Each structure stands twice: as C-alpha cells, then as structure tokens.
Amino acid sequence: MTKTTPIVVLLTFAAVLTAVGCGSSDNSDNSSSGGPYGSTTGGGAKTPTSTSPSSGSGAATVSAASVSKLGRVIVDSQGLTLYDFHKDKGTQSSCYGACAKVWPPLTTSGAPQAGKGAVASKLGTTKRKDGVTQVTYAGHPLYTYTADTKPGDAKGNDIDSFGAEWYALQPSGEEAGG
C-alpha cells in the first residue's frame, strides 16, 4: 500500500458522506419555511425537495408581504411567495414526485404560526400521503416555487404547471391577480 492510499480512502469516505447528506426523497422535510428549499416554509436557498419549519419549534410561519404587481400575498419565513394548486382536492395535495421537486410543499412539524399580516384562523394542516404534515391556508395546501429565489418573486403566479394553474394567495385566502 502506498502513502496515498489512506488519502484516497479518506476522500472516498468524505464523498460518500457528502452524497448521503445531499440526498433527498420526494417531499422530505429538510427545509422550507415556506417551502421547500432549505427552510421550514420554503426557505431562501431552496432545494426543491426540502421543506422545513420556520421557527425553532419546528412550526412553519406564514406571513404577508408586498409583491410587485400582486400586492400583499402570503409568504413563508424566508419571504418566499406561497401558492395554491388548482389540481388539489380540498385540503388533499395532488403534488408529489417531480411536481413536489418544482413546487415544494410547505411543511411543518408543529402547529403553523401566523406572522405579521397572516390570519391565524385561516392556517391549518393536512397529512400528505407520505405522512408529512403540510400547511394549509384558507383550506388550500401551500407550496413554494423553485424559480422564486428571493423575497418578492412570484414567478409561479397564474401559470399552468403539472396539469393545473398555480396562484399566490392573498392574506384573505383569495388568489392574487395575474
């Protein structure tokens, strides 16, 4: 064995650990405070399959913020726009697999919290078929959109994707205009 062999073994081990740490399954609850992107409800540096709570307690936080051309809409703890999906049936999500990678669900591991401008009585939860708890608002399961990379983005509003339309929601629970 040469002196470089232990280094190769160590580098291989590090690569395996990195791959395991970066891996994810559909609808995992690693981060999304606003969805899916490394935070509880859809966090800032989003990773399409990540959704995590926005507070230290594991509870997602939904607030309201102004978005250009749409006015005030609900957002996750990272300030990312939250959307509803017309294919959903009541509070049951229809977005799994590839859909959930592009439109990460806002998940929570505690009761969702209403931040500034959100209506607490409109918040709720639903169990996804994978057992993860997804946040609802005015009866709509909530999602972030991977093309929204910073607060104020609403690139997913009024588009057809994965078989139905997506809309940002106003604090009233109504869909925002296009």
N, C-alpha and C positions, 0 to 999 in steps of 0.2 A: 504494500500500500504506500502511495506517495504522500508527501506532506499536504498536497492539495486535496486529497480525498475527503478529509474531515470538513473542509470548507465547502466542497460540493454537496456533501450530505447535509450540512447546516443550511445552505442556500435552498436545497430541495425541500427541507423541512419548513423553512420560512415561506416558501412558495405555496406549499400545501396549506399552511395555516392561513395565509392571505386568501387563498381561494375559498376555504371554508368560511372565513369571516365575511367575504364578499358575496357569497351565495345567498340566494333567497328563493322562496317559493311564492307562488301566486298568493296575493293578499296577505303577506306576512305583516306582522305588527311591529316593525322595527323603527319606523319613524314617519310621522305625518301628523302634525298637529293641525292638520289641515291637509292632511292627505298623505300623502304617500311620498315621501321624499326626505326621509331622514328626520321627520319630526312628528309629533303627535297628531297633528291635523293636516299634515301635508307640507311640512317644513320647507325651509329655504333651499338647501342644496338637495333637491329632490332625487330620489331613486324610485322609479316607477312602481316598485312593489312594496315600498315602505310606507307605513302609516303608523304614527305613534301619537300618544297623548301630548298635550301641550303644556301640562303642568307637572310638577314634581310628583303629584299624587297619581299620575297615570291617566288623569282625566283630560280629555280634549277640551280646548277652549274655542268657542266661536264668538267672534266679534263682528262689528260692522266697520267698513272703511269706504272712502270715496274712490271710485274707479272711473277713469276718463270715459266719457260717452254713455256710461251706465248709471252714474250717480252712486248712491250708497248700496253696497252689497255685503253679504256676509263673507267673512274670511276666517282662515284658520289662525293659529297662534303665530305663524310666520308672516301673516298678512297676505297669504295667497287666496285667491278667489275660490269660493266653493260653488259647486254646480249640482243640479239635479239632472236626471236622465229619464227621458220620456219612455224608455222601454221598461223601467221598473214598474212593478205591480204593487201599488200601495207602498208599504214600507219594505217590501222584499226586493233586494238587489238583483238585477239581471246582468251585472257587470263582473265577470270572472275571467281568468286566464289572460289572454292578450289584451282584452278590454281593461282589466284592472292594472295592467302594466302601464297603459297610456293614461288611464283615469283612475289613479289610486283612490281607494275608498278612505274616507276619514274615519279612523278607528279610535277606540278608547278602551282603557282598562279600568275606568271608573265612570261615575256619572258625569256626563258632559257639563261644562260650565259656560254660562253666558258672560261674555266680556262686554266691554263698552259697546252699546248700540244694538246688541242682540237681545231677543226676547226670550227669557228663560223658559216660559211656558211653552214655547214652540220647539224646544230641544227634547230629543228622545233618543232611543237606541233601537236597533234591530239586530238579531243574530244572523250572520251570513252563513251560508251552507257549510263553510269551513270552520264554523264555531267562533269566529272572530266577531266582536261587537262593533257595529258600525253606527256612527252618529247620524241621526235624522234631524231635520228641521222642518217644521210645519208638515210632518208626515213624509218628507222626501229624504231618502238616503243621500248622503253628501259625498262628493268626490272633489279632488283637485285635478289639475290637468298638467301633464309633464311639460307642455310648451310654455306654461306660465312659470317664469324663472325668478320673478321678483314681485314684491307688493305692487299693486296697481295694474298688473297684467290681467287680461280677461280674454285671452286668445281663443278660449273654448266656447265663448258665448255665441249662441244661435248658429251652431254648426251641427251637421249630421255626421255621426261617427258611431260605428258598431251598431248600425241599424236603427238609430233614432236620434232625436235632437237633444242637445245639452244646453242648459241655461244657467246663468248665475242667478242667485236668489237675493231678493231684497230682504231687509230685516222684517218686513211684513209677512214674508213667506211667499210673496208673488214673484214670478220670474221677471228678471230685468229685461228691458227692451234691447233690441239689436241695433 
